[in-house]
Structure formats: structure tokens, C-alpha cells
Amino acid sequence: MKYLLIVVAALILILPVAAPAATKAAPAPAAPLPPGHPSIAAPKETPPITGKVLETMDSGGYTYVHLQQKKGKKIWVAFPKAKVSVGKKVSLVPGGEFKNFKSKTLDRTFDRIIFSLGPVPKMGAKGKPQPMAMPGSKEAMAPEENVKIDKASGANAYTVAELFAQKGKLDGKKVVVKGKVVKVSQRIMQRNWIHLQDGTGSADKKNHDLVVTMTALPADGQTITVTGTLLKDKDFGMGYKYDVLIENAEIVK
């Protein structure tokens, strides 16, 4: 029963999409699947998918893993992009199964594949599931990188650390910031979530990684200058809270 409750909680933030013709309409995953991928059906009360990772690959914003299960059974599972290591044992939320599925992004057909919401959330101290990390929430902050980016110019320009420090004063105001793109999460809640770092702040203080939402899609590793509205303590519910978030940003050319 606990895995069903976990999935229901995760699906609160999901956007509806059209299901394949062969299935009934089902909620989409927390990160909408790229074109050519089926919807993820809400699983019934079944145990998690567990196994040892034999092979893994990333494509189209999703991670594909080939799992070795009990009694020699092997299966492919896909879920929103996450870091997975070969040889590790994983436990994934159950999902919808599809046969003869053609992945356009991989140009490959899978005889059988399951689409999952991702790893089973860890249980908290009181036995309650911890929330799945939304892109940019503290649980999903990108690791601190060794970068040093010059501060943008102009009256409304700030460093990443300055935005965190002055979030109260800047709440609801337009700001400009320059940084390196260190992580990209695509097409979640109808926008792209970009993590920027400029070398200011620190991982210990959790003020080194700034999340910016936009329709543009910069490349990972690219240095960009953006302008947008700063929001402090943005709370989407279910524990997905951002100390600082810049929404509806645009790249300054």
C-alpha cells in the first residue's frame, strides 16, 4: 500500500497527456515524456521494480536501464533522467509496460519496456515517504562545480550568491544574472529548468546553484546571461520548495 501512496503523491504535480491508442488515458510522469514515448500508466498496488543495472543510457531527457532480476530475468525500464551506475542495485516505482516500443530518440525498438516515475523515494524518520526531488529543489541541487564567471553588467545584475542573500528585497523584481549551465531538465510543467552556477556561494550553504525556468533551451556547459522575475520561497506543495527561483527568464544577447 505504501508504494501506491508514494505514486499518488508524485502524480499530484503531473500534467495530463494523451495516452497511446491501445491504452486508456493515464497521468503523465512528473517530467513529460519526449515525442514518441508513451504515457506512464498509474501502477496498481504492486511491488517496486528491483534489479542490478547491467547497462544504462540517457536519451531525450530520460534514463534507460537494463536490469538483471531474480532467476535470470532481464528487463528494460525508462524513467526521467537520473544518475545511475552500472553494477548498482536499484528500486523503481512500478509503471506501465509496453511491447515492441520504438524509441525515436534512440532509434531502437524494445521488445518489452516499463516506463516508471523513477526511484522509489526513501522513507523518512517517521516512516513517511520523502518527496521526490523536483528539478532545483534542495534535494536536486546540482553539485558545486569549479567555475568562475564574471558578474553581469547593469543596475539589476547580481551574482548567484547575491540573489540568495538579497531574496527578500528582490522578491517579485526583475534581475539579471550570468552563469554556466550545469544541469538542464526539459519540458517539466511546460518549461525548461536550468541550473546556473557562477562560482559564488557554496554547497554547504546551498546558495551556489540557481534555478531558472524558461522556454529557451541552452546547452549544458554554455555560459549565458538571463533576465527574469525573482521569486523567494516558491512552494509548489508536497515539499517542493525553492529558496530562490527565477521564472519566465529570457536569454540576454
N, C-alpha and C positions, 0 to 999 in steps of 0.2 A: 504493500500500500504506500510505503514512503516514497518509492520511485514515481508512482503516479502523481503524488502531491508535488514532487520536485518538478515534474514535467509541466503540470498545470500552472505552477508559479512562473516557470520560464516562459510559457506561452502567453502570459499577460501582455508582454511587450511586442508580440508578433504582429506583423502586418499580413492581412489576407491576400492570397494569390490564387490564381486559377489552378485547379488540380488537373492531372492528366485525365484524358477521356475515360480510361479504364478504371478510375477510382472515383470515389465521392470527394466533394470539396473538403479540403483539410487545411488547418492552420499552417502557415509558412514557418520556417525556423526563425530564430532571433535575427539572423542575417539572411535576407532574401537570397535564394539561390540564383546563380547566374543563368542567362538564357540557355535553354536546352536541358536544364536539370529539373527533375520532378519535385513536387511539393513533398514535404515530410509529414506523413500522417501521424496524428497523435497516437502514441502506442497504447495498447491495452496494459493491464496490470501484469507485466512480465518482468523477469529479472534483467539486470543490465547485461550488455554485451561485453564479455571479457575475453582477453586473449593476449598473446605475445605478438608484438609488432615484428613482422617478417620484412616488411617493405612499406615505404611511405613516400608520398609525393604531394606537392601543392600545385593547384591549378584553379584559376578563375575564382580566387578567394576562398577556396575550400581545400581541406586536407583529406587525402585518400590513404587509408591504411589497410594493409593485408594482414589479417590476424590468424594466428595459429591457435585453435581452440582445443578442447578436450577430444580425445580419441581420434586425433589426426585431422579433425575438421578444420577447414580453412574458409575464410570469408572476407569480402571487401566491405569496408564501411567508410562513408564520407560524412564530414561534418564541417561547420565553419572553421576557417583556418586557425590552427593552433600548433604549438611546438610539440612534436612527438619524436621520440628516438627509437631507432631500430633496436630490438632486443628487450625493450621495456614492456611490462605488462600494463594494459590499460583497461579501464572500466567505463563503458559508454552508455548513455541513455538509449533505451530501445527506440526504434524508428520504423518507418515503412520500408518494406522490401520490394525491390523491382528486379525483374528478369530481362535479360538481353537489353540492358540500358546502354545507349550510345552517348558518351560524353563528348560534346563538340569541342570543349576546351582542350581535352586530352587526345581527341581523335582516336578514341578507343571504345570498344564495346565490352561491357562486363556481363558475364553470364548471369551473375547474381550479385546484387549490392544492396546494402541497407543505408538509408540516409538518416542520420542521428542529429540531435541537437548538440552533441558534444560530450565531453567527460562528465561523469556523474559528480555533482557538487559534493564537496567534503562536508561532513556533518560538524556542526558547531559544538561548543562545550555542553549545551543543554540538549543535544540530540536533534537539533533542528538543522535542516539543510542550509548551508551558506549560499548566498545569492550567486548566480553565475556572473562572471565579470563582463560588464558591458565595456565596449571599447573606450578607454580613457578613464574609467573609474579606477579607484586606487588599486583594486585587485589586478587591473590590466595595464598599469603604467609600464611604459617601455623602459628597459634597463638604461641606466645612465651611460651615455656614450662620451668618448673623449673628443669633444668638438669645441671650437671657439669661433663664434660668429659675431661679427661686428654689429652693434646695435643699429637699427634702422634710424633714419633721419626724420625730423619733423616734430612738431609740438606734441602730437599724440603717440609718439613712438616710445616703446618700453621694451626692456628685456623680459625674458620668461620669468625670472625671479621677481622682478619689479611688479609684474602683473599679479603674482600670488600675494606679494606683500601689500599691494595697494588695491586689492579686490573690492574692499568696502567702498572706497572713494570712486572707483571706476565702474562700479556696477551699473549696467544699462548704457554705458557710454561707448563711443567708437574708439578703437585703439588700433595701433599699428605695431606689428612685431615681425622680426626676421629670425628665421631659424632653419635648421636642417630637418628634412622629413625623415624620421627614424622608424615610422610604422604607419601603415595605411590599412584601414578597414573599409571595404567598399560596400555601397548600397545597403546600409543599415538605417532603417527608419527614413528611407528616401533621401539619404545624404551620405557623403563620404566623411569618414572620421580620420583626421590627420594628426599625428603626434609630431610636435616640433620641439627641438632642443637647440639651445644656443651656447651651452657651456656654463650658464649661470644656474644657481640653485644646486641642490644635492638630492641624491636618492634618500638619504637619511631623513631629510626634512620634507620629502615628497613634493618639492617645488621645482623640479628640474624638467618635467615633462608636461607640455601644454597641449591640450586637445582643441582642435579647430574643426568645425563642421562646414562643409562647402559642397557645391555641386561639381566643382572642378576636381580633377584627379591628377595631382602632381606625382612624379615618380619617386619611389623610395630612394633616399640618398640625395635628392635635389635640395638646394638651398633656395628658399622662397621668402618673399615679404608679403604679408597678408594684412588686410584691414577688415574688421568686423566688430560686432557688438559683444562686449564682455559681460558675462553673467556669473555671479558668485553663488556658490552653494546651490547649484542647479540640481534638483532632485526629480528623477523620473519615477520614483517609487521603487518598492521591492529592494531597497538598499543601494540603488544605483545613483549615487550622489557624486557630483563633481565640485570640487572646491572652486575651480576656475574653468570656464568653458567659453570659447569664442564661437558664436553662432553666425550662420549666414555670411561667412567670410568670402572675400574675393582676393585673388592674387594681384598684387600691385606690380605693374610692369614698368 
